Amino acid sequence: MKYFFLSDGWIVGRVWELGGLWNESGWRRKPHIQQMHLCIWENGEQLWLYRVEDAVLMVEVKPGEGIDVEAAAKNIGQVVLKRLMTADQVLDRLCSSTKPTQPS
């Protein structure tokens, strides 16, 4: 499995695998992407941990409908996560976070 953190309110867009963009007709399914029940706080933002299957190489994330698009466009607008994390990297990040949390 691979992992990434995603800011609260942002959503996953396109997904890439070894052959390029994820092809649902070729795979006969959507990629397995699951939000975990674990988040960290970084610079005042809540970052949720997501788990993806090994076949996924890269994901595109973008602001969800609840996000002020103009404010997001000033800062980032749209982000492509080029490098997913291993479980060990996630543990290191969680351990170095000042305030890891689980939702109640």
C-alpha positions, 0 to 999 in steps of 0.5 A: 500500500501507498499513502498520502496526506490531503488537506481537509476539503480537498478531493482526488482528481485524476489518478495515474498508474504505470501505463498512464491515466487510470483506465477504468475499462481496462482495470474494470474498476476504480482505483482503491483510494480510502480515507483513513480515520487519522489526521494531523495538523500542520500550519493550522490545516487538518491533513487526512491520511489516505491509503491507495493501492500499489498500482497507483503512481500519482494522484491529482488533488483539487479543492472540493466544492466547499473550498473558496476557489478564489482563495485556493487559486491565490495559494495553489489552485491545483496540486499534483502529488508526484510522490506517494509515501510508504508506511514507514514514511507515514509513521515518521510524519505522524511521530514528528507531528505535534498533534496527531488526532483521530476523529471521535 
